[in-house]
Structures are given as C-alpha cells and as structure tokens.
C-alpha cells in the first residue's frame, strides 16, 4: 500500500511526498539487508523518535516479522 506512512510536505510551493520514519524502517526490513534494517530500527528506538505501536501495525500490514528485533533492542 503506497499510502501507508506517506507524508506530504510543501517546499517552495511544491508538494513532495516522503514516508514517515516507521514506514522507512519497515521498508528497510523488506528491501535492504537485515544488518541495515536492524541498525535503522536501533537508531529509531535509541532516538525515541519512532512510534513502536505504528511500527508493529506497519509490520503486520506488510507481513514483516519484526517483533524479535524490537524485543531484543528494548532489553
């Protein structure tokens, strides 16, 4: 679903679309190496700039098994 996590910004009179942090992390698990994805998740958790509920919701929607990594990073 291309709309999940999509954010529209106005920049110099133009509208640009990006994905939120949570969607970007989920996409890293979908399309990048596991090492890169885990690093992205760790950075998000450590910075307190991600919503873990949203991460879990997106993970379920995109069938990404992220729970073990979230739990291990929360210890």
Secondary structure, DSSP 8 states (H G I E B T S, - for coil): -TTTTEEEEEETTEEEEEE-HHHHHHHHHHHS-HHHHHHHHHHHHHHT-S-HHHHHHHHHHTT---HHHHHHHH-
